[in-house]
Amino acid sequence: MRYRVFAGVALASCLAASVSAHADLLPGTYQLTSTVTIQGMSQPQTQTHDECIKGADAKDPAGHMLRQMSANGQCTVGHHSIDGGHLVADFTCSMQGHQTSGHLDVMFTDKTIDGSIAMEVAAAGQQAQHVTTVIKAMRKGDCS
C-alpha cells in the first residue's frame, strides 16, 4: 500500500510540475503548492516550492502540458479540451506495475494557476485508491 501511495504522489507531482513549468503566465518566479489527499490516509501531504518560469516556457501551456504527459510513453491523454485559460483532460498511465486513470482540470491566468487532478491508482490485483491533488500557484515577482 505504501508503494501505491508513493506512485500516486509521484504522478501528481509530475503533472503539477508540468502545469507550473509551462502555464500561460507572465515570466517570473512562481510559488507552487500542491496538496495531495489519498484515500485511507488521515493527513493530506502538501509540498510548496518556488520555480522560475521564463518566457519561452510560458507559450502554448495546455498543448505543452499534454505533450509532456504523453512524452514518457507511460501516460496516454484521452479526451481533452482547451478553452482559453481552461484545460480539461482525461488520462491513463501505467508505471512500475501501477495502473492510473485520472481527470485533470486546470484554470490559469497571466499570474495564477488553480486546478485539480483526481486519480484512481491501483497495483495489480489490488483495489484502486482515490488520490486527489489540488494545485495552486501565484507569481511572486521576477526571477532572480
N, C-alpha and C positions, 0 to 999 in steps of 0.2 A: 504494500500500500504506500509506503514512504516513497518508493521509486516512482510510482504512478503520480503522486503529488508533485514530485520534482519535475517530471516530464511536463505536466500541465503548467507549472510555473515557468519553466524554461520556454515553452512555446509562447505563453502570454507575454513574457518579457521580450522575446524576439519580435513579436508582432507590434508590441508597443514601441520598441526601438525603431522599427521600420516607419511607424507613423511619425514619430518625433523627428527623425532624421530627414524626412522628405515631405513635410507638410508644406502647404502653400502659405508660407509665413514670411514676414519680414526677416531678413538676415539678422542674426544676433544670438545671444545666449538665452536659452530657454530652460526653465526648471520643469522637469517631467516627473510626475508622480503616478505610479501605478499601484493599485490596491487589488490584491488577489484574494478572493474568497473561495475556499474549497469545501465542498460538501463533506460534512463529518469532522471538520476541524473547527475548533472553538474560536480562534483568532484569525482575522484577515492578516495577510502579510503585505506591508507597504514598503515600497522602495522609491526613493527620490534621488535624482541626480541632475546635474546641470549639463547641458550639451550646447556646443557652438554649432549653429546651423548657418552655413554660408550660402550665398546667393545661388550658386549652381545647384545646390541640394533642395532649393525651395521651388523648383519648377516641376510641373506635372505631378503633384503629390499623390493623387489617387492612382494614376497609372503606374507610377514608380513603385508604390507600395504593393500593388497587385503583382508586378513583375518580381519584386523581392520575395514575396510569399511563394511563388512558383519556382524560383531560380534554383533552389537546392534539390529539386526533384522529390522532396519528401511531402510537399503540400500541393494540393490542386485547388484552384479557385473555381467555384461553380458560378451560380447566378450572382451577378453583381451589378450595381448601378452607381453612377457618379452624376450628381446633380449639383453643380456649383461647388459649395464647400461641404457637401454631404456625400460620404462614401458608405455604401452598404454592400456587404459581400458574405457569401456562404463559402466555407472551405472544408476540406478534409485533409488530414495529414497521417502519415504512417512513419513512425520513427522509433527505433530501438524497441520493437515489439509492442508499441502502443498505437492504438487507433484513436484518432481525434476527429470529431466533426464540430463545426462551430459557425457562429454568426458574428460578424464584425459590423459595428455601427459607429461611425466617427463623423463629427462635425468640426470644421476648422474655419477660423477667421484669419486675418493677417497677423494676429498676435496670440491666438489661443488654439488649443486642441481640447476637445471634450469627446469622449467616446467610451464604448464598452465592447467587450469580447465575451461571448457566452460560449462555453465549450463542454462537450461530453468527452471525457478521456477514459479509455478502457485498455487494460492489458489483456492479452489472450486468455480467454476462459474466465474472466472476472467481470463483475458488474461495473458499468460505467460510473464515473464520478462527475458531478457537475462542477465546473470551475468558471467563475465569473471574474473578469478583470475590468476595473474602471480606470480609465486613462485621463489625466488632466495635465495640461502643460500651459505655461504662460511665459511670455517674453519678459526677460529681466533687464535687458539692455544690450549694448554692443558686445561683441566677442572681445576678449582681452588679447 
